[in-house]
Every structure is written in structure tokens, then in C-alpha cells.
Amino acid sequence: MNHYPELQLVHADGILTEALLDGGRLPLTQRERSLLNNLAREPGKVLLRDVLMEEHDMTDHELYNQIYRLRRKIGRHYVEQVGGRSGCGAGAGSGYRLSGLRVEWVEVRAS
């Protein structure tokens, strides 16, 4: 039986306020929390770079850097890059996906 680490996403009024990996708090910036929130909606599903850039109002370079930082904090192997980084050809359909984690959503009341 495989044990997948648990990613717990704590929301208050629909906004991700805290992320825990196997009970340990992840020190994420607001942008990193927002990206993680998107990736965790459907673990394993590839979110295209173009869509993430548009949703988060980022350039390709900014997205790459934010994903790099997120991967360093959460674990490189949990945030996978799919396809290349190039904006043309085979890499045009590239993106990122969350994998290898059990995701638990927790809603708390904002005080």
C-alpha cells in the first residue's frame, strides 16, 4: 500500500490561508498559495502555462519563478512540469500538475 503525503489546504471564506504538508506548515507567499490552490483543485490534471499566466496575471518568466519557488517549498517531485518551457511547437501545450499527494480541503470560519 502506497502512503501519499497529505497536503492540507485551509480556507477561510473560500480563500486559501494556510497549507500544511504532513502536518508541517508551508511558508507560502500569497501568489504561491494561489498557484497551489489552482493545482490542487484537480490533482494530476495538467494546467496549461498560458491559462495559469492569464489567471494570475503573470508573464512566462514570473510564472516559471513562482513555480520554481513553490517546488522548492513543497517538494520538486510533487509539482511536475509537463512538456517544455518553449512558447512554440511541442512546448506550447506545456503546463504543471500536482501529483503524489493526498489533498484535503478544510474550510474554517473567518473571525
N, CA, C and O atoms as CSV, one atom per row, in Angstrom:
chain,resi,resn,atom,element,x,y,z
A,1,MET,N,N,0.850,-1.188,0.000
A,1,MET,CA,C,0.000,0.000,0.000
A,1,MET,C,C,0.890,1.244,0.000
A,1,MET,O,O,1.790,1.380,0.829
A,2,ASN,N,N,0.627,2.134,-0.930
A,2,ASN,CA,C,1.405,3.369,-1.018
A,2,ASN,C,C,0.895,4.401,-0.027
A,2,ASN,O,O,-0.310,4.589,0.137
A,3,HIS,N,N,1.833,5.064,0.626
A,3,HIS,CA,C,1.464,6.170,1.507
A,3,HIS,C,C,1.793,7.462,0.778
A,3,HIS,O,O,2.948,7.740,0.455
A,4,TYR,N,N,0.761,8.238,0.528
A,4,TYR,CA,C,0.973,9.538,-0.081
A,4,TYR,C,C,0.923,10.584,1.016
A,4,TYR,O,O,0.023,10.559,1.855
A,5,PRO,N,N,1.881,11.506,1.020
A,5,PRO,CA,C,1.823,12.591,1.998
A,5,PRO,C,C,0.527,13.376,1.837
A,5,PRO,O,O,-0.039,13.461,0.746
A,6,GLU,N,N,0.075,13.943,2.938
A,6,GLU,CA,C,-1.175,14.699,2.907
A,6,GLU,C,C,-0.896,16.191,2.824
A,6,GLU,O,O,-0.155,16.754,3.630
A,7,LEU,N,N,-1.503,16.804,1.837
A,7,LEU,CA,C,-1.469,18.255,1.688
A,7,LEU,C,C,-2.803,18.771,2.182
A,7,LEU,O,O,-3.845,18.490,1.590
A,8,GLN,N,N,-2.772,19.514,3.251
A,8,GLN,CA,C,-3.996,20.059,3.833
A,8,GLN,C,C,-4.069,21.541,3.480
A,8,GLN,O,O,-3.157,22.308,3.788
A,9,LEU,N,N,-5.154,21.932,2.838
A,9,LEU,CA,C,-5.350,23.312,2.410
A,9,LEU,C,C,-6.467,23.922,3.245
A,9,LEU,O,O,-7.620,23.498,3.170
A,10,VAL,N,N,-6.112,24.912,4.034
A,10,VAL,CA,C,-7.057,25.542,4.952
A,10,VAL,C,C,-7.580,26.819,4.307
A,10,VAL,O,O,-6.816,27.711,3.938
A,11,HIS,N,N,-8.900,26.883,4.183
A,11,HIS,CA,C,-9.565,28.031,3.561
A,11,HIS,C,C,-10.432,28.757,4.585
A,11,HIS,O,O,-11.045,28.135,5.453
A,12,ALA,N,N,-10.471,30.044,4.471
A,12,ALA,CA,C,-11.395,30.871,5.248
A,12,ALA,C,C,-12.169,31.703,4.238
A,12,ALA,O,O,-11.589,32.485,3.483
A,13,ASP,N,N,-13.479,31.527,4.233
A,13,ASP,CA,C,-14.334,32.222,3.275
A,13,ASP,C,C,-13.868,32.020,1.838
A,13,ASP,O,O,-13.893,32.952,1.034
A,14,GLY,N,N,-13.440,30.791,1.515
A,14,GLY,CA,C,-13.050,30.453,0.156
A,14,GLY,C,C,-11.650,30.869,-0.245
A,14,GLY,O,O,-11.251,30.643,-1.388
A,15,ILE,N,N,-10.889,31.472,0.662
A,15,ILE,CA,C,-9.534,31.930,0.353
A,15,ILE,C,C,-8.540,31.047,1.095
A,15,ILE,O,O,-8.653,30.847,2.304
A,16,LEU,N,N,-7.556,30.516,0.351
A,16,LEU,CA,C,-6.540,29.670,0.957
A,16,LEU,C,C,-5.684,30.507,1.893
A,16,LEU,O,O,-5.010,31.444,1.465
A,17,THR,N,N,-5.717,30.159,3.176
A,17,THR,CA,C,-4.975,30.925,4.175
A,17,THR,C,C,-3.744,30.198,4.685
A,17,THR,O,O,-2.801,30.826,5.164
A,18,GLU,N,N,-3.751,28.856,4.583
A,18,GLU,CA,C,-2.629,28.088,5.112
A,18,GLU,C,C,-2.549,26.747,4.395
A,18,GLU,O,O,-3.565,26.168,4.012
A,19,ALA,N,N,-1.324,26.266,4.224
A,19,ALA,CA,C,-1.104,24.951,3.636
A,19,ALA,C,C,-0.176,24.172,4.554
A,19,ALA,O,O,0.832,24.690,5.035
A,20,LEU,N,N,-0.541,22.911,4.787
A,20,LEU,CA,C,0.265,22.033,5.628
A,20,LEU,C,C,0.613,20.776,4.850
A,20,LEU,O,O,-0.241,20.205,4.172
A,21,LEU,N,N,1.854,20.346,4.942
A,21,LEU,CA,C,2.289,19.108,4.305
A,21,LEU,C,C,2.651,18.131,5.404
A,21,LEU,O,O,3.615,18.342,6.139
A,22,ASP,N,N,1.877,17.061,5.518
A,22,ASP,CA,C,2.006,16.085,6.600
A,22,ASP,C,C,2.080,16.768,7.962
A,22,ASP,O,O,2.880,16.386,8.817
A,23,GLY,N,N,1.243,17.776,8.152
A,23,GLY,CA,C,1.128,18.472,9.429
A,23,GLY,C,C,2.083,19.638,9.611
A,23,GLY,O,O,1.907,20.440,10.528
A,24,GLY,N,N,3.085,19.746,8.761
A,24,GLY,CA,C,4.041,20.864,8.860
A,24,GLY,C,C,3.605,22.025,7.997
A,24,GLY,O,O,3.239,21.847,6.836
A,25,ARG,N,N,3.646,23.221,8.573
A,25,ARG,CA,C,3.204,24.428,7.871
A,25,ARG,C,C,4.158,24.771,6.728
A,25,ARG,O,O,5.378,24.751,6.892
A,26,LEU,N,N,3.582,25.085,5.569
A,26,LEU,CA,C,4.372,25.535,4.422
A,26,LEU,C,C,4.352,27.062,4.381
A,26,LEU,O,O,3.283,27.661,4.268
A,27,PRO,N,N,5.514,27.692,4.471
A,27,PRO,CA,C,5.567,29.165,4.446
A,27,PRO,C,C,5.450,29.694,3.014
A,27,PRO,O,O,6.458,29.935,2.350
A,28,LEU,N,N,4.227,29.870,2.551
A,28,LEU,CA,C,3.984,30.275,1.174
A,28,LEU,C,C,3.580,31.740,1.082
A,28,LEU,O,O,2.924,32.281,1.972
A,29,THR,N,N,3.988,32.365,-0.011
A,29,THR,CA,C,3.540,33.722,-0.294
A,29,THR,C,C,2.110,33.653,-0.820
A,29,THR,O,O,1.607,32.570,-1.116
A,30,GLN,N,N,1.469,34.784,-0.934
A,30,GLN,CA,C,0.103,34.830,-1.451
A,30,GLN,C,C,0.028,34.257,-2.864
A,30,GLN,O,O,-0.894,33.503,-3.177
A,31,ARG,N,N,0.976,34.605,-3.708
A,31,ARG,CA,C,0.979,34.091,-5.088
A,31,ARG,C,C,1.193,32.588,-5.118
A,31,ARG,O,O,0.553,31.884,-5.899
A,32,GLU,N,N,2.093,32.090,-4.270
A,32,GLU,CA,C,2.333,30.651,-4.210
A,32,GLU,C,C,1.087,29.913,-3.721
A,32,GLU,O,O,0.752,28.847,-4.238
A,33,ARG,N,N,0.405,30.477,-2.730
A,33,ARG,CA,C,-0.843,29.865,-2.249
A,33,ARG,C,C,-1.884,29.835,-3.358
A,33,ARG,O,O,-2.599,28.845,-3.517
A,34,SER,N,N,-1.968,30.899,-4.113
A,34,SER,CA,C,-2.940,30.973,-5.199
A,34,SER,C,C,-2.642,29.916,-6.276
A,34,SER,O,O,-3.551,29.238,-6.753
A,35,LEU,N,N,-1.378,29.786,-6.647
A,35,LEU,CA,C,-0.997,28.764,-7.634
A,35,LEU,C,C,-1.269,27.357,-7.103
A,35,LEU,O,O,-1.802,26.510,-7.819
A,36,LEU,N,N,-0.902,27.116,-5.846
A,36,LEU,CA,C,-1.132,25.805,-5.246
A,36,LEU,C,C,-2.619,25.492,-5.193
A,36,LEU,O,O,-3.029,24.358,-5.438
A,37,ASN,N,N,-3.410,26.479,-4.878
A,37,ASN,CA,C,-4.863,26.314,-4.842
A,37,ASN,C,C,-5.376,25.845,-6.207
A,37,ASN,O,O,-6.206,24.939,-6.286
A,38,ASN,N,N,-4.880,26.462,-7.271
A,38,ASN,CA,C,-5.284,26.068,-8.630
A,38,ASN,C,C,-4.850,24.641,-8.943
A,38,ASN,O,O,-5.641,23.846,-9.449
A,39,LEU,N,N,-3.599,24.318,-8.644
A,39,LEU,CA,C,-3.064,22.992,-8.950
A,39,LEU,C,C,-3.764,21.896,-8.151
A,39,LEU,O,O,-3.922,20.774,-8.634
A,40,ALA,N,N,-4.182,22.221,-6.928
A,40,ALA,CA,C,-4.773,21.219,-6.039
A,40,ALA,C,C,-6.250,20.964,-6.316
A,40,ALA,O,O,-6.815,20.001,-5.797
A,41,ARG,N,N,-6.879,21.802,-7.119
A,41,ARG,CA,C,-8.301,21.591,-7.423
A,41,ARG,C,C,-8.539,20.212,-8.027
A,41,ARG,O,O,-9.491,19.517,-7.672
A,42,GLU,N,N,-7.659,19.832,-8.942
A,42,GLU,CA,C,-7.750,18.516,-9.578
A,42,GLU,C,C,-6.347,17.931,-9.676
A,42,GLU,O,O,-5.702,18.027,-10.720
A,43,PRO,N,N,-5.869,17.319,-8.577
A,43,PRO,CA,C,-4.519,16.741,-8.604
A,43,PRO,C,C,-4.364,15.773,-9.774
A,43,PRO,O,O,-5.257,14.973,-10.055
A,44,GLY,N,N,-3.238,15.855,-10.442
A,44,GLY,CA,C,-2.972,15.003,-11.591
A,44,GLY,C,C,-3.352,15.627,-12.919
A,44,GLY,O,O,-2.853,15.214,-13.966
A,45,LYS,N,N,-4.229,16.615,-12.887
A,45,LYS,CA,C,-4.641,17.291,-14.118
A,45,LYS,C,C,-3.612,18.373,-14.465
A,45,LYS,O,O,-3.189,19.149,-13.608
A,46,VAL,N,N,-3.225,18.404,-15.735
A,46,VAL,CA,C,-2.259,19.401,-16.194
A,46,VAL,C,C,-2.964,20.731,-16.408
A,46,VAL,O,O,-3.963,20.821,-17.121
A,47,LEU,N,N,-2.417,21.761,-15.771
A,47,LEU,CA,C,-2.900,23.124,-16.005
A,47,LEU,C,C,-1.906,23.794,-16.942
A,47,LEU,O,O,-0.716,23.884,-16.641
A,48,LEU,N,N,-2.400,24.259,-18.066
A,48,LEU,CA,C,-1.531,24.851,-19.071
A,48,LEU,C,C,-0.904,26.153,-18.590
A,48,LEU,O,O,-1.530,26.939,-17.878
A,49,ARG,N,N,0.333,26.362,-18.991
A,49,ARG,CA,C,1.068,27.579,-18.625
A,49,ARG,C,C,0.296,28.824,-19.020
A,49,ARG,O,O,0.178,29.767,-18.238
A,50,ASP,N,N,-0.230,28.824,-20.242
A,50,ASP,CA,C,-0.944,30.007,-20.732
A,50,ASP,C,C,-2.137,30.340,-19.841
A,50,ASP,O,O,-2.402,31.510,-19.563
A,51,VAL,N,N,-2.848,29.324,-19.400
A,51,VAL,CA,C,-4.004,29.535,-18.536
A,51,VAL,C,C,-3.558,30.085,-17.179
A,51,VAL,O,O,-4.151,31.031,-16.662
A,52,LEU,N,N,-2.509,29.487,-16.609
A,52,LEU,CA,C,-2.004,29.966,-15.318
A,52,LEU,C,C,-1.502,31.408,-15.418
A,52,LEU,O,O,-1.740,32.218,-14.522
A,53,MET,N,N,-0.806,31.721,-16.514
A,53,MET,CA,C,-0.302,33.091,-16.685
A,53,MET,C,C,-1.457,34.081,-16.744
A,53,MET,O,O,-1.393,35.155,-16.145
A,54,GLU,N,N,-2.507,33.720,-17.464
A,54,GLU,CA,C,-3.655,34.611,-17.596
A,54,GLU,C,C,-4.402,34.754,-16.267
A,54,GLU,O,O,-4.731,35.866,-15.854
A,55,GLU,N,N,-4.668,33.629,-15.601
A,55,GLU,CA,C,-5.420,33.661,-14.343
A,55,GLU,C,C,-4.694,34.424,-13.243
A,55,GLU,O,O,-5.326,35.041,-12.386
A,56,HIS,N,N,-3.363,34.380,-13.270
A,56,HIS,CA,C,-2.586,35.011,-12.202
A,56,HIS,C,C,-1.893,36.290,-12.653
A,56,HIS,O,O,-1.089,36.861,-11.915
A,57,ASP,N,N,-2.205,36.737,-13.863
A,57,ASP,CA,C,-1.646,37.972,-14.414
A,57,ASP,C,C,-0.121,37.990,-14.287
A,57,ASP,O,O,0.459,38.898,-13.692
A,58,MET,N,N,0.513,36.964,-14.863
A,58,MET,CA,C,1.972,36.827,-14.810
A,58,MET,C,C,2.523,36.637,-16.214
A,58,MET,O,O,1.835,36.159,-17.117
A,59,THR,N,N,3.764,37.018,-16.369
A,59,THR,CA,C,4.489,36.703,-17.592
A,59,THR,C,C,4.999,35.274,-17.474
A,59,THR,O,O,4.931,34.668,-16.404
A,60,ASP,N,N,5.508,34.743,-18.570
A,60,ASP,CA,C,6.081,33.402,-18.561
A,60,ASP,C,C,7.213,33.307,-17.536
A,60,ASP,O,O,7.297,32.339,-16.781
A,61,HIS,N,N,8.070,34.310,-17.518
A,61,HIS,CA,C,9.208,34.329,-16.592
A,61,HIS,C,C,8.736,34.372,-15.129
A,61,HIS,O,O,9.284,33.669,-14.280
A,62,GLU,N,N,7.733,35.187,-14.839
A,62,GLU,CA,C,7.203,35.269,-13.471
A,62,GLU,C,C,6.594,33.937,-13.036
A,62,GLU,O,O,6.814,33.489,-11.911
A,63,LEU,N,N,5.831,33.306,-13.926
A,63,LEU,CA,C,5.229,32.009,-13.601
A,63,LEU,C,C,6.316,30.977,-13.339
A,63,LEU,O,O,6.243,30.230,-12.363
A,64,TYR,N,N,7.312,30.931,-14.197
A,64,TYR,CA,C,8.411,29.983,-14.030
A,64,TYR,C,C,9.066,30.165,-12.658
A,64,TYR,O,O,9.329,29.190,-11.955
A,65,ASN,N,N,9.324,31.408,-12.289
A,65,ASN,CA,C,9.958,31.682,-10.992
A,65,ASN,C,C,9.054,31.315,-9.823
A,65,ASN,O,O,9.530,30.774,-8.825
A,66,GLN,N,N,7.760,31.600,-9.927
A,66,GLN,CA,C,6.829,31.262,-8.850
A,66,GLN,C,C,6.721,29.744,-8.686
A,66,GLN,O,O,6.703,29.238,-7.564
A,67,ILE,N,N,6.651,29.028,-9.794
A,67,ILE,CA,C,6.584,27.563,-9.735
A,67,ILE,C,C,7.884,27.018,-9.150
A,67,ILE,O,O,7.855,26.087,-8.345
A,68,TYR,N,N,9.011,27.582,-9.540
A,68,TYR,CA,C,10.312,27.159,-9.003
A,68,TYR,C,C,10.321,27.295,-7.470
A,68,TYR,O,O,10.740,26.380,-6.761
A,69,ARG,N,N,9.857,28.437,-6.978
A,69,ARG,CA,C,9.823,28.664,-5.523
A,69,ARG,C,C,8.852,27.709,-4.832
A,69,ARG,O,O,9.147,27.169,-3.765
A,70,LEU,N,N,7.688,27.509,-5.455
A,70,LEU,CA,C,6.699,26.594,-4.892
A,70,LEU,C,C,7.269,25.174,-4.825
A,70,LEU,O,O,7.087,24.474,-3.829
A,71,ARG,N,N,7.951,24.759,-5.876
A,71,ARG,CA,C,8.542,23.420,-5.905
A,71,ARG,C,C,9.614,23.259,-4.833
A,71,ARG,O,O,9.740,22.184,-4.247
A,72,ARG,N,N,10.370,24.288,-4.574
A,72,ARG,CA,C,11.399,24.222,-3.521
A,72,ARG,C,C,10.764,24.057,-2.146
A,72,ARG,O,O,11.320,23.378,-1.283
A,73,LYS,N,N,9.614,24.668,-1.941
A,73,LYS,CA,C,8.965,24.630,-0.630
A,73,LYS,C,C,8.144,23.363,-0.419
A,73,LYS,O,O,8.148,22.796,0.673
A,74,ILE,N,N,7.443,22.918,-1.456
A,74,ILE,CA,C,6.530,21.783,-1.296
A,74,ILE,C,C,7.216,20.458,-1.661
A,74,ILE,O,O,6.832,19.397,-1.168
A,75,GLY,N,N,8.205,20.530,-2.504
A,75,GLY,CA,C,8.885,19.334,-2.990
A,75,GLY,C,C,8.810,19.276,-4.500
A,75,GLY,O,O,7.729,19.275,-5.088
A,76,ARG,N,N,9.954,19.229,-5.103
A,76,ARG,CA,C,10.056,19.277,-6.564
A,76,ARG,C,C,9.218,18.193,-7.239
A,76,ARG,O,O,8.593,18.444,-8.270
A,77,HIS,N,N,9.202,16.998,-6.666
A,77,HIS,CA,C,8.517,15.876,-7.293
A,77,HIS,C,C,6.995,15.951,-7.150
A,77,HIS,O,O,6.290,15.171,-7.790
A,78,TYR,N,N,6.470,16.861,-6.336
A,78,TYR,CA,C,5.018,16.980,-6.185
A,78,TYR,C,C,4.403,17.970,-7.169
A,78,TYR,O,O,3.210,17.895,-7.464
A,79,VAL,N,N,5.204,18.887,-7.672
A,79,VAL,CA,C,4.726,19.833,-8.685
A,79,VAL,C,C,5.512,19.527,-9.956
A,79,VAL,O,O,6.660,19.944,-10.111
A,80,GLU,N,N,4.876,18.801,-10.848
A,80,GLU,CA,C,5.550,18.337,-12.052
A,80,GLU,C,C,5.358,19.299,-13.216
A,80,GLU,O,O,4.275,19.843,-13.435
A,81,GLN,N,N,6.447,19.488,-13.954
A,81,GLN,CA,C,6.355,20.237,-15.204
A,81,GLN,C,C,6.082,19.226,-16.305
A,81,GLN,O,O,6.747,18.193,-16.385
A,82,VAL,N,N,5.112,19.521,-17.146
A,82,VAL,CA,C,4.737,18.638,-18.242
A,82,VAL,C,C,5.005,19.387,-19.537
A,82,VAL,O,O,4.488,20.487,-19.733
A,83,GLY,N,N,5.802,18.811,-20.419
A,83,GLY,CA,C,6.154,19.477,-21.669
A,83,GLY,C,C,7.317,20.426,-21.442
A,83,GLY,O,O,7.873,20.497,-20.346
A,84,GLY,N,N,7.675,21.147,-22.480
A,84,GLY,CA,C,8.789,22.073,-22.403
A,84,GLY,C,C,8.358,23.458,-21.969
A,84,GLY,O,O,7.175,23.717,-21.748
A,85,ARG,N,N,9.330,24.338,-21.851
A,85,ARG,CA,C,9.039,25.708,-21.436
A,85,ARG,C,C,8.853,26.628,-22.635
A,85,ARG,O,O,8.356,27.745,-22.491
A,86,SER,N,N,9.242,26.170,-23.798
A,86,SER,CA,C,9.157,26.980,-25.009
A,86,SER,C,C,7.716,27.386,-25.303
A,86,SER,O,O,6.790,26.619,-25.040
A,87,GLY,N,N,7.528,28.547,-25.827
A,87,GLY,CA,C,6.192,29.033,-26.139
A,87,GLY,C,C,5.699,28.622,-27.508
A,87,GLY,O,O,4.612,29.026,-27.920
A,88,CYS,N,N,6.489,27.815,-28.231
A,88,CYS,CA,C,6.055,27.394,-29.559
A,88,CYS,C,C,6.343,25.909,-29.739
A,88,CYS,O,O,7.085,25.309,-28.961
A,89,GLY,N,N,5.762,25.340,-30.748
A,89,GLY,CA,C,5.998,23.930,-31.039
A,89,GLY,C,C,5.428,23.021,-29.974
A,89,GLY,O,O,4.366,23.287,-29.412
A,90,ALA,N,N,6.151,21.938,-29.702
A,90,ALA,CA,C,5.664,20.924,-28.754
A,90,ALA,C,C,5.495,21.483,-27.345
A,90,ALA,O,O,4.649,21.001,-26.592
A,91,GLY,N,N,6.278,22.484,-26.979
A,91,GLY,CA,C,6.204,23.051,-25.639
A,91,GLY,C,C,5.016,23.963,-25.428
A,91,GLY,O,O,4.727,24.348,-24.295
A,92,ALA,N,N,4.313,24.322,-26.511
A,92,ALA,CA,C,3.205,25.267,-26.390
A,92,ALA,C,C,2.096,24.733,-25.497
A,92,ALA,O,O,1.362,25.517,-24.895
A,93,GLY,N,N,1.958,23.415,-25.399
A,93,GLY,CA,C,0.928,22.821,-24.564
A,93,GLY,C,C,1.439,22.428,-23.201
A,93,GLY,O,O,0.821,21.613,-22.516
A,94,SER,N,N,2.546,22.988,-22.801
A,94,SER,CA,C,3.140,22.584,-21.533
A,94,SER,C,C,2.423,23.218,-20.354
A,94,SER,O,O,1.724,24.223,-20.485
A,95,GLY,N,N,2.620,22.606,-19.216
A,95,GLY,CA,C,2.000,23.129,-18.008
A,95,GLY,C,C,2.536,22.429,-16.781
A,95,GLY,O,O,3.642,21.888,-16.788
A,96,TYR,N,N,1.737,22.444,-15.725
A,96,TYR,CA,C,2.148,21.888,-14.440
A,96,TYR,C,C,0.999,21.096,-13.844
A,96,TYR,O,O,-0.170,21.362,-14.125
A,97,ARG,N,N,1.352,20.110,-13.008
A,97,ARG,CA,C,0.339,19.356,-12.298
A,97,ARG,C,C,0.863,18.973,-10.923
A,97,ARG,O,O,2.068,18.844,-10.703
A,98,LEU,N,N,-0.064,18.800,-10.024
A,98,LEU,CA,C,0.225,18.354,-8.674
A,98,LEU,C,C,0.043,16.846,-8.658
A,98,LEU,O,O,-0.981,16.345,-9.124
A,99,SER,N,N,1.022,16.107,-8.128
A,99,SER,CA,C,0.881,14.650,-8.089
A,99,SER,C,C,1.609,14.084,-6.880
A,99,SER,O,O,2.503,14.713,-6.315
A,100,GLY,N,N,1.201,12.879,-6.500
A,100,GLY,CA,C,1.854,12.179,-5.404
A,100,GLY,C,C,1.429,12.641,-4.023
A,100,GLY,O,O,2.087,12.315,-3.036
A,101,LEU,N,N,0.340,13.395,-3.936
A,101,LEU,CA,C,-0.150,13.904,-2.657
A,101,LEU,C,C,-1.635,13.597,-2.507
A,101,LEU,O,O,-2.374,13.572,-3.492
A,102,ARG,N,N,-2.063,13.368,-1.286
A,102,ARG,CA,C,-3.489,13.339,-0.970
A,102,ARG,C,C,-3.849,14.757,-0.572
A,102,ARG,O,O,-3.189,15.342,0.287
A,103,VAL,N,N,-4.860,15.306,-1.165
A,103,VAL,CA,C,-5.256,16.687,-0.876
A,103,VAL,C,C,-6.502,16.681,-0.008
A,103,VAL,O,O,-7.500,16.039,-0.334
A,104,GLU,N,N,-6.429,17.402,1.095
A,104,GLU,CA,C,-7.580,17.566,1.978
A,104,GLU,C,C,-7.904,19.051,2.067
A,104,GLU,O,O,-7.042,19.877,2.367
A,105,TRP,N,N,-9.167,19.372,1.801
A,105,TRP,CA,C,-9.634,20.750,1.850
A,105,TRP,C,C,-10.321,20.964,3.197
A,105,TRP,O,O,-11.204,20.198,3.584
A,106,VAL,N,N,-9.910,22.003,3.899
A,106,VAL,CA,C,-10.507,22.327,5.199
A,106,VAL,C,C,-11.028,23.745,5.141
A,106,VAL,O,O,-10.286,24.676,4.826
A,107,GLU,N,N,-12.311,23.910,5.446
A,107,GLU,CA,C,-12.913,25.235,5.468
A,107,GLU,C,C,-13.097,25.658,6.920
A,107,GLU,O,O,-13.722,24.948,7.708
A,108,VAL,N,N,-12.552,26.810,7.265
A,108,VAL,CA,C,-12.731,27.352,8.616
A,108,VAL,C,C,-13.476,28.668,8.511
A,108,VAL,O,O,-13.491,29.320,7.467
A,109,ARG,N,N,-14.077,29.029,9.590
A,109,ARG,CA,C,-14.816,30.290,9.629
A,109,ARG,C,C,-13.850,31.449,9.892
A,109,ARG,O,O,-13.035,31.397,10.813
A,110,ALA,N,N,-13.952,32.469,9.087
A,110,ALA,CA,C,-13.140,33.662,9.314
A,110,ALA,C,C,-13.669,34.383,10.533
A,110,ALA,O,O,-14.879,34.505,10.725
A,111,SER,N,N,-12.743,34.861,11.360
A,111,SER,CA,C,-13.202,35.546,12.577
A,111,SER,C,C,-13.236,37.037,12.420
A,111,SER,O,O,-13.599,37.748,13.357
